[in-house]
Amino acid sequence: MICEDIADFVTALPPGRPIMGLDLGTKTIGVALSDRLLSVASPFETIKRRKFGLDAAQLLEIAVRREAGGIVLGLPRNMDGSEGPRCQSTRAFARNLSRLTDLPITFWDERLSTVAAERALLEADASRKRRAEVIDNIAASYILQGILDRLRHIRGSS
């Protein structure tokens, strides 16, 4: 089930289960996971993209193994907020993935998540090679942390 509205996603989440965050790149998929209290996102791994079926099987295997209760995909909007071809590709990935799982799926605006991840890695003095290896799952954790912060705000106001 794809939830365009964050409130619908929150309602669909089973209690006490982590959320999986994804940063879809053309060559890799960054994966992050939250804790069960939905307060902290942590980078998990980077998957090299192959075919959709293989990528989806690997992602869903992680979701099952880690008992994820939902999936958040970073939505790569343009800086003016419009949606271009990369957003269309992400939405198509979500539609195809939703046919393979009952987990709720939503989107989170990922503008500047990779920039923030790169900055954090530079501040940590990571080598160029190390940055290339982990940038996508760090970006996925920024995406996931954004939605976790939003969920905390939604819960706090209800």
Helices and strands as residue ranges (DSSP letters): E 2-3, H 6-12, E 19-24, E 28-34, E 41-48, H 52-65, E 70-75, H 85-98, E 105-109, H 113-123, H 128-157
